[in-house]
Every structure is written in structure tokens, then in C-alpha cells.
Amino acid sequence: MEIAGTRIYEVLETQLFARRLEEGVGRSKHKLKIVRKLAKSRNDAYSFTEIEKITGMTKKQGLGVYLTQLVEAGVLRKNAAGAYSFFMRIFKKFVLIRATSIDVD
């Protein structure tokens, strides 16, 4: 990455990405588990069923509620076909690195 690109990423990381991830996950170990697992996955978009398989969580365990909260917080987005994805591909890479250092009760 060139110097200007590196600087832009640093600004995004500190002013947008970190806050969005921290506020989106909050103190929820379930939401943290979801974003960690999705960030590790190779796909860019996930159906609800795929997220159930990836995370091991079910609708009965509140997966839909957690996904809705992550969408409302801007961590994930949901397209018209119902597929979930990170709001930016570069944010997914950030989550992959940063989510391992977040600790929730």
C-alpha cells in the first residue's frame, strides 16, 4: 500500500472501524462470536442458513436478533435478497485482526 493509502486506512481504522466494531459488538459475547466467525470465513456474503452453520448458533438462540443489531449498528449490512455482509470488504479484514483482541464478559 502506498503512503497515502496507508494514511487513509489509519484514519478509517481509528475514526470509523474501531468505533463501529466496539459499539456494534458492545458487551455481547454472541455478537463478538458472530463477527469473528464471519471475518474468518472466505465468503463475502452469507445467507442466514450459512451464518447458522458458520457460527453454530440458531434462530432459537437469538441469531436473528443479534444479526439485526449488527446491521443496525452498521457492522453488517443486509441486501434485498437477505444476504448479510460486512459493510466494507476492508472492514472485514480489520475485524479479522481486531476482533481477536476484544474481550467481553
ABEGO torsion letter per residue (X at the ends): XBAAAAAAAAAAAAAAAAAAAAAAAEABAAAAAAAAAAAABABABBBAAAAAAAAGBBAAAGAAAAAAAAAAAGABBBBAAGBBBBABAAAAAAAAAAAAABBBX
